[in-house]
Amino acid sequence: GDLSFYGSKIVKEALEKGDTYAAQEMIEDIVSVKMANGKTEKEAKQSVRSSLTSYWKPLYEQAFADDDSYEQNDIRDSLYDMGVYGSDEEIDETLHGWKQGFPGIGEIGQYVSG
């Protein structure tokens, strides 16, 4: 409900300021509140992650479209720091999924593997 929207908004503001530590603290708080309201840790983290994705995904897609590898790496580091996207491998899978929205990726992938 409102709490998760409110929480997501504050987390985004912290991220926009580059305050990853504050964002992490807030995420932990939001996860705790969701768990107190009966969600499992996994459910709580998934919920927070989907809110964060709505913030990060368009930024990543833009960086990808601009071929800005510095920004892509920066976003990847932020996802890792957030603590709800899982391991390095899981984050790579997430980012790979985000790239799928772009035309031409399939062909590039086939080209590389072939």
N, C-alpha and C positions, 0 to 999 in steps of 0.2 A: 504493500500500500504506500501511503505517503512517506513512511519512514525510509523505504528503500529508494524512492525517488529523491527525497531530500538528501539521503546519504550519498547516493551516486553523484548528485550535483556537487556536493562538498568535496568528494574525492576528486572529481574532475577539476574543480577549481585549484585544489592542491597540486594536481598533476600539471596543470597549465602553468603554475608558478614554478614548477620543477621541484616541488617539495615531496619527493618520493617517500621519505620517512613518515611524514604526516599522513600521506595517502595510505601507507601500509597500516598505520595505527588505526585509522578510520575504518579500513576494510576489516581489520580484526574485530573492532567494536561492532560493526554491522553484522558480521558473521555470528558473534556472540549473542546479539539480540535475536537474530533469526533462530538460533539454536534454542534460546530461552523460550521462544514462541513455538517450539515443537519440531523445528526442522532438524534433520541430521546435518552434520558438518558438511557432508558432500553436497546436500541440497542447498545449504546456505551459501557455500562457495560458488556453486553453479549459478545461483541467482545473482550474486554479486558480479560474477564473471560476465553474465549476459548484459548487465548494465554497463560494465566497463567496455565490452566489445562494441556497444553502440557508439562509444566515444572514440575508441582506438581504430576500429576497422576503417572508417572513412579516411582517417589520417594516413593509415598504412597504404590504402589503395591509392591515395594521391601521391605518396612518396614513390610507390611502385610505378605509377603512371609517368611520374617525372624522372624515373630512373635515378632516384636519389638514395643511394645505398647508405649514406651516412644517416639519413633520417630513418630509413628502414631498420638499421641496427639500433638506433636510439630507441625506437618504439619496441623492438624486441627486448632490449635491456629493461625497459619499463615494465613490460609484461612479466618478465622474470621477477622483477622486484615486487610486483603486486602480490605474489604468492598464491594466486588462485588459478593460475594457468598451468600449473604442474611443472614437470621437468623440462629441461632443454629440448628433449625429443618431442614432448607434447606441444611445446610452444612452436617448434618448427612445423609440426603438423597443422596447428591452428593457422599459422601464417600462410602455409601452403594453401590451405583451404580458402583463405581470404583472397589469395591471388587468382583463384579459379574464376572469379567474376569477370576476368579480363579476356576479351577475344584474343585469340592467338597463342594463349598459354599452352593449350593442348598441343598445337603444332610444334611449338618450341620444345616442349617436353619430349615429344616423339623424335624430334630431330636430334636432341641431345642423347636420348637413349639408343637411337638407331645409329 
